[in-house]
Amino acid sequence: MEEEIYQSGSFMSLRRFSDIQLSVQSEIPRKRVQIVETRLVRKTSTLYERRNIDTPGAAAELGRKIFEDYDKEYFYAVYLTARCEPIAIELVSIGTLDGALVSPRDLMKTAMLCSAYGFIAYHNHPSGGDITPSKEDICITERIRDAGKLMGIRFLDHLILSDMGYVSLKERGIL
């Protein structure tokens, strides 16, 4: 069954399902599905030509490869080495049309588990082209920033993406 998951096309086609949905559909234990997803991320991450994500533009370029035609709000994090090289990509939350619940704790946990120097957060605004940060976007950015400072993990940027482009909260001075 693991082979069928690999042959489903790509990691991009699997992203539309949660770990639990994939586990139920494929009758593979949830933890095994997570391992397969991780392998697929590693396999597909070689498609990204840049080795360093050291500018908001470079981060947006990677973000465009992660986000594709979603009808809900998705929140991802890309964890980086001290040289700003990606070491992990995580789907943190799948929300609704206009929001996603995110816990700074989950981001810090993954950053610690993969020994990341820092991370970049991404989420999309699927309900149109408006990429203006909402009050909630700014609030969660500040909460994540504060948690990162406390844990010694750098929160490098938070990008909001849509069909119209992207906005970097670092460039806006919020980070």
Rosetta constraint file for C-alpha pairs under 8 A:
AtomPair CA 1 CA 5 HARMONIC 6.61 0.50
AtomPair CA 1 CA 26 HARMONIC 6.70 0.50
AtomPair CA 1 CA 28 HARMONIC 7.39 0.50
AtomPair CA 2 CA 6 HARMONIC 6.45 0.50
AtomPair CA 2 CA 28 HARMONIC 7.83 0.50
AtomPair CA 2 CA 36 HARMONIC 7.30 0.50
AtomPair CA 3 CA 7 HARMONIC 6.14 0.50
AtomPair CA 4 CA 8 HARMONIC 6.14 0.50
AtomPair CA 5 CA 14 HARMONIC 7.97 0.50
AtomPair CA 5 CA 36 HARMONIC 7.83 0.50
AtomPair CA 6 CA 10 HARMONIC 6.92 0.50
AtomPair CA 6 CA 36 HARMONIC 7.76 0.50
AtomPair CA 6 CA 40 HARMONIC 7.49 0.50
AtomPair CA 8 CA 13 HARMONIC 6.95 0.50
AtomPair CA 8 CA 14 HARMONIC 7.39 0.50
AtomPair CA 9 CA 13 HARMONIC 6.35 0.50
AtomPair CA 10 CA 14 HARMONIC 6.76 0.50
AtomPair CA 10 CA 40 HARMONIC 7.40 0.50
AtomPair CA 10 CA 44 HARMONIC 7.89 0.50
AtomPair CA 11 CA 15 HARMONIC 6.22 0.50
AtomPair CA 11 CA 37 HARMONIC 6.95 0.50
AtomPair CA 11 CA 40 HARMONIC 5.62 0.50
AtomPair CA 11 CA 41 HARMONIC 6.55 0.50
AtomPair CA 11 CA 44 HARMONIC 7.19 0.50
AtomPair CA 12 CA 16 HARMONIC 7.57 0.50
AtomPair CA 12 CA 66 HARMONIC 7.84 0.50
AtomPair CA 14 CA 37 HARMONIC 7.95 0.50
AtomPair CA 17 CA 21 HARMONIC 5.85 0.50
AtomPair CA 17 CA 22 HARMONIC 6.26 0.50
AtomPair CA 18 CA 22 HARMONIC 6.27 0.50
AtomPair CA 19 CA 23 HARMONIC 6.04 0.50
AtomPair CA 19 CA 30 HARMONIC 6.01 0.50
AtomPair CA 19 CA 33 HARMONIC 6.32 0.50
AtomPair CA 19 CA 34 HARMONIC 6.49 0.50
AtomPair CA 20 CA 24 HARMONIC 6.15 0.50
AtomPair CA 20 CA 30 HARMONIC 6.09 0.50
AtomPair CA 21 CA 25 HARMONIC 6.08 0.50
AtomPair CA 22 CA 26 HARMONIC 5.84 0.50
AtomPair CA 22 CA 27 HARMONIC 7.92 0.50
AtomPair CA 22 CA 28 HARMONIC 7.83 0.50
AtomPair CA 22 CA 30 HARMONIC 7.65 0.50
AtomPair CA 22 CA 33 HARMONIC 6.91 0.50
AtomPair CA 23 CA 27 HARMONIC 5.38 0.50
AtomPair CA 23 CA 28 HARMONIC 5.04 0.50
AtomPair CA 23 CA 29 HARMONIC 5.65 0.50
AtomPair CA 23 CA 30 HARMONIC 5.02 0.50
AtomPair CA 23 CA 33 HARMONIC 6.31 0.50
AtomPair CA 24 CA 28 HARMONIC 7.22 0.50
AtomPair CA 28 CA 32 HARMONIC 6.45 0.50
AtomPair CA 28 CA 33 HARMONIC 6.57 0.50
AtomPair CA 29 CA 33 HARMONIC 6.53 0.50
AtomPair CA 30 CA 34 HARMONIC 6.40 0.50
AtomPair CA 31 CA 35 HARMONIC 6.38 0.50
AtomPair CA 32 CA 36 HARMONIC 6.27 0.50
AtomPair CA 33 CA 37 HARMONIC 6.12 0.50
AtomPair CA 34 CA 38 HARMONIC 6.15 0.50
AtomPair CA 35 CA 39 HARMONIC 6.29 0.50
AtomPair CA 36 CA 40 HARMONIC 6.22 0.50
AtomPair CA 37 CA 41 HARMONIC 6.21 0.50
AtomPair CA 38 CA 42 HARMONIC 6.35 0.50
AtomPair CA 39 CA 43 HARMONIC 6.10 0.50
AtomPair CA 40 CA 44 HARMONIC 6.00 0.50
AtomPair CA 41 CA 45 HARMONIC 5.73 0.50
AtomPair CA 41 CA 88 HARMONIC 7.99 0.50
AtomPair CA 41 CA 89 HARMONIC 7.13 0.50
AtomPair CA 42 CA 46 HARMONIC 7.03 0.50
AtomPair CA 42 CA 88 HARMONIC 7.98 0.50
AtomPair CA 44 CA 48 HARMONIC 7.98 0.50
AtomPair CA 48 CA 62 HARMONIC 7.10 0.50
AtomPair CA 50 CA 58 HARMONIC 7.88 0.50
AtomPair CA 51 CA 85 HARMONIC 5.67 0.50
AtomPair CA 51 CA 86 HARMONIC 7.47 0.50
AtomPair CA 52 CA 58 HARMONIC 7.91 0.50
AtomPair CA 52 CA 83 HARMONIC 6.86 0.50
AtomPair CA 52 CA 84 HARMONIC 5.08 0.50
AtomPair CA 52 CA 85 HARMONIC 4.66 0.50
AtomPair CA 52 CA 86 HARMONIC 7.19 0.50
AtomPair CA 53 CA 58 HARMONIC 5.29 0.50
AtomPair CA 53 CA 59 HARMONIC 5.56 0.50
AtomPair CA 53 CA 84 HARMONIC 5.34 0.50
AtomPair CA 53 CA 85 HARMONIC 6.27 0.50
AtomPair CA 53 CA 86 HARMONIC 7.36 0.50
AtomPair CA 54 CA 58 HARMONIC 6.53 0.50
AtomPair CA 54 CA 59 HARMONIC 7.34 0.50
AtomPair CA 54 CA 84 HARMONIC 5.91 0.50
AtomPair CA 55 CA 59 HARMONIC 6.26 0.50
AtomPair CA 56 CA 60 HARMONIC 6.05 0.50
AtomPair CA 56 CA 157 HARMONIC 7.49 0.50
AtomPair CA 56 CA 159 HARMONIC 7.94 0.50
AtomPair CA 56 CA 168 HARMONIC 6.34 0.50
AtomPair CA 56 CA 170 HARMONIC 7.98 0.50
AtomPair CA 56 CA 171 HARMONIC 7.70 0.50
AtomPair CA 57 CA 61 HARMONIC 6.21 0.50
AtomPair CA 58 CA 62 HARMONIC 6.50 0.50
AtomPair CA 59 CA 63 HARMONIC 6.12 0.50
AtomPair CA 59 CA 120 HARMONIC 7.71 0.50
AtomPair CA 59 CA 159 HARMONIC 7.92 0.50
AtomPair CA 60 CA 64 HARMONIC 6.13 0.50
AtomPair CA 60 CA 159 HARMONIC 7.13 0.50
AtomPair CA 60 CA 161 HARMONIC 7.75 0.50
AtomPair CA 60 CA 166 HARMONIC 6.77 0.50
AtomPair CA 61 CA 65 HARMONIC 6.83 0.50
AtomPair CA 62 CA 66 HARMONIC 6.52 0.50
AtomPair CA 63 CA 67 HARMONIC 6.11 0.50
AtomPair CA 63 CA 122 HARMONIC 6.97 0.50
AtomPair CA 63 CA 161 HARMONIC 7.54 0.50
AtomPair CA 64 CA 68 HARMONIC 7.20 0.50
AtomPair CA 64 CA 161 HARMONIC 7.69 0.50
AtomPair CA 67 CA 124 HARMONIC 7.46 0.50
AtomPair CA 70 CA 74 HARMONIC 7.76 0.50
AtomPair CA 70 CA 126 HARMONIC 6.33 0.50
AtomPair CA 71 CA 97 HARMONIC 6.49 0.50
AtomPair CA 71 CA 126 HARMONIC 5.61 0.50
AtomPair CA 71 CA 127 HARMONIC 7.48 0.50
AtomPair CA 72 CA 94 HARMONIC 7.06 0.50
AtomPair CA 72 CA 95 HARMONIC 6.00 0.50
AtomPair CA 72 CA 96 HARMONIC 4.94 0.50
AtomPair CA 72 CA 97 HARMONIC 4.48 0.50
AtomPair CA 72 CA 98 HARMONIC 7.26 0.50
AtomPair CA 72 CA 126 HARMONIC 5.98 0.50
AtomPair CA 73 CA 94 HARMONIC 6.07 0.50
AtomPair CA 73 CA 95 HARMONIC 5.00 0.50
AtomPair CA 73 CA 96 HARMONIC 5.62 0.50
AtomPair CA 73 CA 97 HARMONIC 5.69 0.50
AtomPair CA 73 CA 98 HARMONIC 6.34 0.50
AtomPair CA 73 CA 99 HARMONIC 5.80 0.50
AtomPair CA 73 CA 100 HARMONIC 5.96 0.50
AtomPair CA 73 CA 123 HARMONIC 6.71 0.50
AtomPair CA 73 CA 124 HARMONIC 5.57 0.50
AtomPair CA 73 CA 125 HARMONIC 6.11 0.50
AtomPair CA 73 CA 126 HARMONIC 6.12 0.50
AtomPair CA 74 CA 91 HARMONIC 7.51 0.50
AtomPair CA 74 CA 92 HARMONIC 7.79 0.50
AtomPair CA 74 CA 93 HARMONIC 5.86 0.50
AtomPair CA 74 CA 94 HARMONIC 4.66 0.50
AtomPair CA 74 CA 95 HARMONIC 6.05 0.50
AtomPair CA 74 CA 100 HARMONIC 6.73 0.50
AtomPair CA 74 CA 123 HARMONIC 5.46 0.50
AtomPair CA 74 CA 124 HARMONIC 6.00 0.50
AtomPair CA 75 CA 91 HARMONIC 6.23 0.50
AtomPair CA 75 CA 92 HARMONIC 5.46 0.50
AtomPair CA 75 CA 93 HARMONIC 5.08 0.50
AtomPair CA 75 CA 94 HARMONIC 6.45 0.50
AtomPair CA 75 CA 100 HARMONIC 6.96 0.50
AtomPair CA 75 CA 102 HARMONIC 7.67 0.50
AtomPair CA 75 CA 121 HARMONIC 7.25 0.50
AtomPair CA 75 CA 122 HARMONIC 5.64 0.50
AtomPair CA 75 CA 123 HARMONIC 4.35 0.50
AtomPair CA 75 CA 124 HARMONIC 7.11 0.50
AtomPair CA 76 CA 89 HARMONIC 7.13 0.50
AtomPair CA 76 CA 90 HARMONIC 5.55 0.50
AtomPair CA 76 CA 91 HARMONIC 4.54 0.50
AtomPair CA 76 CA 92 HARMONIC 5.23 0.50
AtomPair CA 76 CA 93 HARMONIC 7.08 0.50
AtomPair CA 76 CA 121 HARMONIC 5.86 0.50
AtomPair CA 76 CA 122 HARMONIC 5.09 0.50
AtomPair CA 76 CA 123 HARMONIC 6.21 0.50
AtomPair CA 77 CA 89 HARMONIC 5.81 0.50
AtomPair CA 77 CA 90 HARMONIC 5.29 0.50
AtomPair CA 77 CA 91 HARMONIC 6.67 0.50
AtomPair CA 77 CA 92 HARMONIC 6.75 0.50
AtomPair CA 77 CA 107 HARMONIC 7.53 0.50
AtomPair CA 77 CA 119 HARMONIC 6.50 0.50
AtomPair CA 77 CA 120 HARMONIC 5.61 0.50
AtomPair CA 77 CA 121 HARMONIC 4.42 0.50
AtomPair CA 77 CA 122 HARMONIC 6.02 0.50
AtomPair CA 78 CA 86 HARMONIC 6.47 0.50
AtomPair CA 78 CA 87 HARMONIC 7.55 0.50
AtomPair CA 78 CA 88 HARMONIC 5.79 0.50
AtomPair CA 78 CA 89 HARMONIC 4.50 0.50
AtomPair CA 78 CA 90 HARMONIC 6.46 0.50
AtomPair CA 78 CA 119 HARMONIC 5.45 0.50
AtomPair CA 78 CA 120 HARMONIC 5.29 0.50
AtomPair CA 78 CA 121 HARMONIC 6.52 0.50
AtomPair CA 79 CA 86 HARMONIC 5.76 0.50
AtomPair CA 79 CA 87 HARMONIC 5.70 0.50
AtomPair CA 79 CA 88 HARMONIC 5.13 0.50
AtomPair CA 79 CA 89 HARMONIC 6.31 0.50
AtomPair CA 79 CA 111 HARMONIC 6.47 0.50
AtomPair CA 79 CA 114 HARMONIC 7.90 0.50
AtomPair CA 79 CA 116 HARMONIC 5.77 0.50
AtomPair CA 79 CA 117 HARMONIC 7.61 0.50
AtomPair CA 79 CA 118 HARMONIC 5.98 0.50
AtomPair CA 79 CA 119 HARMONIC 4.25 0.50
AtomPair CA 79 CA 120 HARMONIC 6.59 0.50
AtomPair CA 80 CA 84 HARMONIC 5.05 0.50
AtomPair CA 80 CA 85 HARMONIC 5.14 0.50
AtomPair CA 80 CA 86 HARMONIC 4.50 0.50
AtomPair CA 80 CA 87 HARMONIC 5.47 0.50
AtomPair CA 80 CA 88 HARMONIC 7.23 0.50
AtomPair CA 80 CA 116 HARMONIC 5.45 0.50
AtomPair CA 80 CA 117 HARMONIC 5.90 0.50
AtomPair CA 80 CA 118 HARMONIC 5.42 0.50
AtomPair CA 80 CA 119 HARMONIC 5.50 0.50
AtomPair CA 80 CA 120 HARMONIC 7.94 0.50
AtomPair CA 81 CA 85 HARMONIC 5.23 0.50
AtomPair CA 81 CA 86 HARMONIC 6.59 0.50
AtomPair CA 81 CA 87 HARMONIC 6.74 0.50
AtomPair CA 81 CA 116 HARMONIC 5.49 0.50
AtomPair CA 81 CA 117 HARMONIC 5.02 0.50
AtomPair CA 81 CA 118 HARMONIC 6.83 0.50
AtomPair CA 82 CA 116 HARMONIC 7.72 0.50
AtomPair CA 82 CA 117 HARMONIC 5.17 0.50
AtomPair CA 82 CA 118 HARMONIC 7.37 0.50
AtomPair CA 87 CA 114 HARMONIC 7.60 0.50
AtomPair CA 87 CA 116 HARMONIC 7.54 0.50
AtomPair CA 88 CA 114 HARMONIC 7.45 0.50
AtomPair CA 92 CA 102 HARMONIC 7.07 0.50
AtomPair CA 92 CA 106 HARMONIC 7.60 0.50
AtomPair CA 92 CA 107 HARMONIC 7.52 0.50
AtomPair CA 93 CA 100 HARMONIC 6.24 0.50
AtomPair CA 93 CA 101 HARMONIC 6.48 0.50
AtomPair CA 93 CA 102 HARMONIC 6.32 0.50
AtomPair CA 94 CA 100 HARMONIC 5.97 0.50
AtomPair CA 94 CA 101 HARMONIC 7.79 0.50
AtomPair CA 95 CA 99 HARMONIC 5.43 0.50
AtomPair CA 95 CA 100 HARMONIC 3.81 0.50
AtomPair CA 95 CA 101 HARMONIC 6.52 0.50
AtomPair CA 96 CA 100 HARMONIC 6.28 0.50
AtomPair CA 97 CA 126 HARMONIC 6.55 0.50
AtomPair CA 97 CA 127 HARMONIC 6.33 0.50
AtomPair CA 98 CA 125 HARMONIC 7.20 0.50
AtomPair CA 98 CA 126 HARMONIC 7.59 0.50
AtomPair CA 98 CA 127 HARMONIC 6.94 0.50
AtomPair CA 102 CA 106 HARMONIC 7.87 0.50
AtomPair CA 102 CA 140 HARMONIC 7.59 0.50
AtomPair CA 103 CA 107 HARMONIC 6.96 0.50
AtomPair CA 104 CA 108 HARMONIC 6.26 0.50
AtomPair CA 104 CA 143 HARMONIC 6.83 0.50
AtomPair CA 104 CA 144 HARMONIC 5.00 0.50
AtomPair CA 104 CA 147 HARMONIC 6.49 0.50
AtomPair CA 105 CA 109 HARMONIC 6.06 0.50
AtomPair CA 105 CA 147 HARMONIC 7.66 0.50
AtomPair CA 106 CA 110 HARMONIC 6.34 0.50
AtomPair CA 107 CA 111 HARMONIC 6.17 0.50
AtomPair CA 108 CA 112 HARMONIC 6.10 0.50
AtomPair CA 108 CA 147 HARMONIC 7.54 0.50
AtomPair CA 108 CA 148 HARMONIC 6.93 0.50
AtomPair CA 108 CA 151 HARMONIC 7.51 0.50
AtomPair CA 108 CA 153 HARMONIC 7.48 0.50
AtomPair CA 109 CA 113 HARMONIC 6.17 0.50
AtomPair CA 110 CA 114 HARMONIC 6.19 0.50
AtomPair CA 111 CA 115 HARMONIC 5.93 0.50
AtomPair CA 111 CA 116 HARMONIC 4.99 0.50
AtomPair CA 111 CA 117 HARMONIC 7.66 0.50
AtomPair CA 111 CA 118 HARMONIC 7.11 0.50
AtomPair CA 111 CA 119 HARMONIC 7.41 0.50
AtomPair CA 111 CA 153 HARMONIC 7.47 0.50
AtomPair CA 112 CA 116 HARMONIC 6.28 0.50
AtomPair CA 116 CA 153 HARMONIC 7.50 0.50
AtomPair CA 117 CA 153 HARMONIC 5.97 0.50
AtomPair CA 117 CA 154 HARMONIC 6.39 0.50
AtomPair CA 118 CA 153 HARMONIC 5.24 0.50
AtomPair CA 118 CA 154 HARMONIC 4.21 0.50
AtomPair CA 118 CA 155 HARMONIC 5.63 0.50
AtomPair CA 118 CA 156 HARMONIC 6.40 0.50
AtomPair CA 119 CA 153 HARMONIC 7.90 0.50
AtomPair CA 119 CA 154 HARMONIC 6.50 0.50
AtomPair CA 119 CA 155 HARMONIC 5.39 0.50
AtomPair CA 119 CA 156 HARMONIC 5.78 0.50
AtomPair CA 119 CA 157 HARMONIC 7.42 0.50
AtomPair CA 120 CA 155 HARMONIC 6.25 0.50
AtomPair CA 120 CA 156 HARMONIC 5.40 0.50
AtomPair CA 120 CA 157 HARMONIC 4.90 0.50
AtomPair CA 120 CA 158 HARMONIC 5.77 0.50
AtomPair CA 120 CA 159 HARMONIC 7.68 0.50
AtomPair CA 121 CA 155 HARMONIC 7.94 0.50
AtomPair CA 121 CA 157 HARMONIC 6.29 0.50
AtomPair CA 121 CA 158 HARMONIC 4.57 0.50
AtomPair CA 121 CA 159 HARMONIC 6.29 0.50
AtomPair CA 122 CA 158 HARMONIC 5.61 0.50
AtomPair CA 122 CA 159 HARMONIC 4.81 0.50
AtomPair CA 122 CA 160 HARMONIC 5.89 0.50
AtomPair CA 122 CA 161 HARMONIC 7.38 0.50
AtomPair CA 123 CA 158 HARMONIC 7.97 0.50
AtomPair CA 123 CA 159 HARMONIC 6.54 0.50
AtomPair CA 123 CA 160 HARMONIC 5.17 0.50
AtomPair CA 123 CA 161 HARMONIC 6.31 0.50
AtomPair CA 124 CA 160 HARMONIC 5.43 0.50
AtomPair CA 124 CA 161 HARMONIC 4.63 0.50
AtomPair CA 124 CA 162 HARMONIC 5.72 0.50
AtomPair CA 125 CA 129 HARMONIC 7.34 0.50
AtomPair CA 125 CA 130 HARMONIC 7.12 0.50
AtomPair CA 125 CA 131 HARMONIC 6.50 0.50
AtomPair CA 125 CA 160 HARMONIC 6.91 0.50
AtomPair CA 125 CA 161 HARMONIC 6.25 0.50
AtomPair CA 125 CA 162 HARMONIC 5.46 0.50
AtomPair CA 126 CA 162 HARMONIC 6.45 0.50
AtomPair CA 128 CA 162 HARMONIC 7.19 0.50
AtomPair CA 128 CA 163 HARMONIC 7.48 0.50
AtomPair CA 129 CA 162 HARMONIC 5.65 0.50
AtomPair CA 129 CA 163 HARMONIC 5.69 0.50
AtomPair CA 129 CA 164 HARMONIC 4.99 0.50
AtomPair CA 129 CA 165 HARMONIC 7.90 0.50
AtomPair CA 130 CA 162 HARMONIC 7.25 0.50
AtomPair CA 130 CA 164 HARMONIC 7.28 0.50
AtomPair CA 131 CA 160 HARMONIC 6.16 0.50
AtomPair CA 131 CA 161 HARMONIC 6.53 0.50
AtomPair CA 131 CA 162 HARMONIC 6.39 0.50
AtomPair CA 131 CA 164 HARMONIC 7.56 0.50
AtomPair CA 131 CA 165 HARMONIC 7.55 0.50
AtomPair CA 131 CA 166 HARMONIC 6.50 0.50
AtomPair CA 131 CA 167 HARMONIC 6.41 0.50
AtomPair CA 132 CA 167 HARMONIC 7.41 0.50
AtomPair CA 133 CA 137 HARMONIC 5.57 0.50
AtomPair CA 133 CA 138 HARMONIC 6.53 0.50
AtomPair CA 133 CA 160 HARMONIC 7.42 0.50
AtomPair CA 133 CA 167 HARMONIC 7.99 0.50
AtomPair CA 134 CA 138 HARMONIC 6.40 0.50
AtomPair CA 135 CA 139 HARMONIC 6.09 0.50
AtomPair CA 136 CA 140 HARMONIC 6.11 0.50
AtomPair CA 137 CA 141 HARMONIC 6.10 0.50
AtomPair CA 138 CA 142 HARMONIC 6.21 0.50
AtomPair CA 138 CA 174 HARMONIC 7.35 0.50
AtomPair CA 139 CA 143 HARMONIC 6.27 0.50
AtomPair CA 140 CA 144 HARMONIC 6.04 0.50
AtomPair CA 141 CA 145 HARMONIC 6.03 0.50
AtomPair CA 141 CA 158 HARMONIC 7.04 0.50
AtomPair CA 141 CA 174 HARMONIC 7.87 0.50
AtomPair CA 141 CA 175 HARMONIC 7.59 0.50
AtomPair CA 142 CA 146 HARMONIC 6.11 0.50
AtomPair CA 142 CA 174 HARMONIC 7.68 0.50
AtomPair CA 142 CA 175 HARMONIC 7.46 0.50
AtomPair CA 143 CA 147 HARMONIC 6.21 0.50
AtomPair CA 144 CA 148 HARMONIC 6.05 0.50
AtomPair CA 144 CA 155 HARMONIC 7.32 0.50
AtomPair CA 145 CA 149 HARMONIC 6.24 0.50
AtomPair CA 145 CA 154 HARMONIC 7.82 0.50
AtomPair CA 145 CA 155 HARMONIC 5.78 0.50
AtomPair CA 145 CA 175 HARMONIC 7.16 0.50
AtomPair CA 146 CA 150 HARMONIC 6.27 0.50
AtomPair CA 147 CA 151 HARMONIC 6.20 0.50
AtomPair CA 148 CA 152 HARMONIC 5.78 0.50
AtomPair CA 148 CA 153 HARMONIC 4.70 0.50
AtomPair CA 148 CA 154 HARMONIC 5.77 0.50
AtomPair CA 148 CA 155 HARMONIC 6.06 0.50
AtomPair CA 149 CA 153 HARMONIC 6.25 0.50
AtomPair CA 149 CA 154 HARMONIC 6.86 0.50
AtomPair CA 156 CA 170 HARMONIC 7.52 0.50
AtomPair CA 156 CA 175 HARMONIC 7.74 0.50
AtomPair CA 157 CA 168 HARMONIC 6.68 0.50
AtomPair CA 157 CA 169 HARMONIC 6.36 0.50
AtomPair CA 157 CA 170 HARMONIC 5.34 0.50
AtomPair CA 157 CA 175 HARMONIC 6.85 0.50
AtomPair CA 158 CA 168 HARMONIC 5.94 0.50
AtomPair CA 158 CA 169 HARMONIC 5.45 0.50
AtomPair CA 158 CA 170 HARMONIC 6.82 0.50
AtomPair CA 159 CA 166 HARMONIC 6.54 0.50
AtomPair CA 159 CA 167 HARMONIC 5.62 0.50
AtomPair CA 159 CA 168 HARMONIC 4.65 0.50
AtomPair CA 159 CA 169 HARMONIC 6.27 0.50
AtomPair CA 160 CA 166 HARMONIC 5.46 0.50
AtomPair CA 160 CA 167 HARMONIC 5.34 0.50
AtomPair CA 160 CA 168 HARMONIC 6.71 0.50
AtomPair CA 161 CA 165 HARMONIC 5.92 0.50
AtomPair CA 161 CA 166 HARMONIC 4.42 0.50
AtomPair CA 161 CA 167 HARMONIC 6.76 0.50
AtomPair CA 162 CA 166 HARMONIC 6.30 0.50
AtomPair CA 167 CA 171 HARMONIC 7.85 0.50
AtomPair CA 167 CA 172 HARMONIC 7.97 0.50
AtomPair CA 168 CA 172 HARMONIC 6.36 0.50
AtomPair CA 169 CA 173 HARMONIC 6.30 0.50
AtomPair CA 169 CA 174 HARMONIC 5.37 0.50
AtomPair CA 169 CA 175 HARMONIC 6.16 0.50
AtomPair CA 170 CA 174 HARMONIC 5.73 0.50
AtomPair CA 170 CA 175 HARMONIC 4.71 0.50
AtomPair CA 171 CA 175 HARMONIC 7.97 0.50
